[in-house]
Amino acid sequence: MANGNLKIKIVASLVMLALAVFMLVGCSDIFYIPGASYGYYIWEDDGTIFVEWSVDRKDTEFSGKITTDGEISSYNLKEWEEDSDIIKAGEKETIFSSTLDGEDYSDGFNFIPDDYTYLEFDLKINNNYNELSRVNVGGFLENPENGVFRVEKGYFESVRMKPWYQKRPFSEFFYKLFANKYFTFLYLFILGAVIIEILRVTVIAGKSKKVLWVASSYIILIAAEVCIYFILKFLVG
């Protein structure tokens, strides 16, 4: 029975490791769950721009406009309901409106832009721009700073080329750790000190030269914090 549990733990660990590696190096397109994820999801695949939206099973209106200085061609609709969803597709501009609810919780379309330098997105949720954090652009879900924003040609490829630590959510996580460095390193020191004291009364208690072991442990803790500081400084630029 013990061997069986060990095998399960090993398999579970390998699966988690594989998922982590996939998230770091293998995820180039957006992953979202229709009916659970909420917001817009925009990405590019082999020259085709995908614009999709999803809601967590509640009445929500998604509407907007996409314009370009080039030409838009080859429209394809996804899960479109002709009686409630509207799209006006032209060569320079696309206007759409779609209402999702508990029965219909994902819609979208894709198109191929030609000879363009930018795509301009004007996207609303329930007819306002209040939820910019719900507008996710690119495989690592970048959020725009304004309700109306432009994506330059080559943007999606440039995001793919970034090192993993400069992509969301990793970049934001490292930035927040470094921005609050006093709290971060105080917390790490307290956590390390607690671990050292637990080791002192358990493992180190049975050893000779206990003071030397404890002192060495705190020196290692401080050295580790210094290393983490410079690593974070490098990661956030």
N, C-alpha and C positions, 0 to 999 in steps of 0.2 A: 504493500500500500504506500509505503514511504517513497519507494522508487517511482511509483506512478505519479505521486504528487510532484516529485522532483522533475520528472519529464514534462509535466504540464507547465510548471514554472519556467523551465528552459524554453519550451515552445512559445509561451506567452511573451517571454523576454525577447526572443528572436523576432516575433511578429511586431512588437512595439519598436524594436530597433529598425526593422525594415520600413515601418511607417514613418519613422523620424527621418531616415535617409531619403525616402520618397518626398517628404515635405520639403527637405532642404535642397535637393538637386533634381528631383523628377517632376515637380509640380510647376508647369508652365502656363496652364490655363486655370480659369476660375472653377472652384468646386463649391456648389451650393445645393441645398436640399429644398426642392419645391414644397411649399406647405409648412416649412419650418423656418427657412431663411427669410429675411425681410429686407427688401431694397432692390436697387438696380445692380446689375452685374454686366460689365462691359469688357470684352477682350477681343483679341485678334488671333486668328488661326489661318496660316497660309494665305494671307492677304484679304481674308474675309473678316469683317467686323461684326461681332455678335453683341446685340443689345437685348438683354432679358431682364425680367423682374419677377419677383416672387413675394408672397405675403404669408404670414402665419395664420391663415384661415379666418380672416376678418375682412369686412368690406373696406377696400382701399382703392383710390383712383390714382393711376399712374398716367402722366401725360407729359408731352414735351415736343421738342423740335431739334432736328439735327441738320446742320448746314455745312457746306464745304465750298472751297474755291475750285474744286475739281468737278468730277461727275460721279454720280451714284448709279450703280447698275446692279442687276441680278438680285432682286429682292426675294427673300424667302420668309414666310411667316411661320411661327411656331405656336401651336395650340390657340389659334385665333378664332374668336367667335364673331361672326359677321353681324349678329344682331346687337351686340353690345360693345364691340371693339372697332375703332376707326383708325385708318391709316391713309394718309395722302402722300404718296411717294412720287417725287420728281427727281430730276437730274441733279439739282442743286440743294434741294431741301426735302426733308421728310418730317411730317407732322403726324403725331399719333395720340390716341387716347384709349385707355383700357382700364376697366374696372374689375378687380378681383374680389372674390368672396370665399365663403366656406366650401363651396363646390368647385370653384375655378380659382386656383391659387398659383398659377404661373403662366406667363405669356412672353412673347418676344419676337424678334425678327433679326435677320442678318442681311448684309449687303456687301457689295464689293465697290470700294471707291477707286477711281482712276484719276491719274494726273492731278493729284491734290498735294497741298502742303500742310493743310490742317483740316480737322473735323471739329466743329463747334457744337457742344451739347448744351441744351437748355432743358433740364429735366426737373420735373416737379412730382411731389407725392402729396395727394389731397390738395392740389392746386397751390402749393407753397414750397419754399426752399428751406424749410426749417430743419430738415433732416439730412444734411450733407454727409453725415457719417453712414447713411444708408446708400450712398452712391459709391460703388466699388469699381475701380478701374484697374485692369490688369490682373495678372495671376496672383499678385500679392496684395490685392485689395487696397490700392491707394485711394484716399478720399480727396476730392477737389476742395479748394479753399473758397470757391464761389459757386453760386447756383448755376451761372452760365460760365462754362469753361471750355478751353480748347485743348485738343490733343494733336500735337504735331506729328507729321509723318515720321515713322521710325521710333516713336515713343515706346510702343509695346516691345519692340526688339531691344531697345536700350534697357528696359526694365529686366528683361530676361538675362541680359549680360551683366547685371549688377552682381557682386558677391552676395551670398546669402545673408550676411549680417547687415547689409544695407537695405534689405527688403522688409516690408511689414510682414508679420508683427514684430519680427526680431529687432529691427532698427528702433522702433518705439520703446520696446522693452529695455534695450541697452541705454537709450537716451534718458529714460526716466530714472534708471538706476544711477547714472552719472550725474544727472541734474539734481538729484537728492542724495548726493554722495555722503553727506554727513550722517544722515539717517541710515543709508545703506551700509556704511562701514561700521557704524556703531552697532547696528543689528547683527552684522556678521561677526563682530568681535564678541558680543554677548553670547551669540549662538555657539561660537567656537569655545568660549570660556566655559559654558555649561557642559559641552562635550568633554573638555579637558578635565573638569572637576568630576564628572562621572567616571572617566577613566582613572582618575587619581584614587578614588575610593574603591575601585574594582580591580582593574588590571595592574596599575602602578603600585597599589598597596602591597602587593606581594614581591616587589622588586627591591633590590638594594639601591642606594643612591636616589631615593625618591625625589629629593629636591632637584637634582640634576635632570631627571626625567620631566618633572613639571616645568622647570625653567626652559628646557629644550622645546617642550610642547608650545609654550607661549611665544617663543622666538619663531617657531615655524608658523604659528597663527599670524603673527605680525608680518612676516615675510610673505605669506600667502595674500594678505590684504594689500600689501604694496604691489604685488604682481597683478592682482585683480584690478587695482586702480589704473595701472598703465595699460592693461588690456582693454578696459572700458574706454580709456582716453583714446586709444587707437581706433576702437570700433566706432566711436561717435565722431571721429575726425577732429 
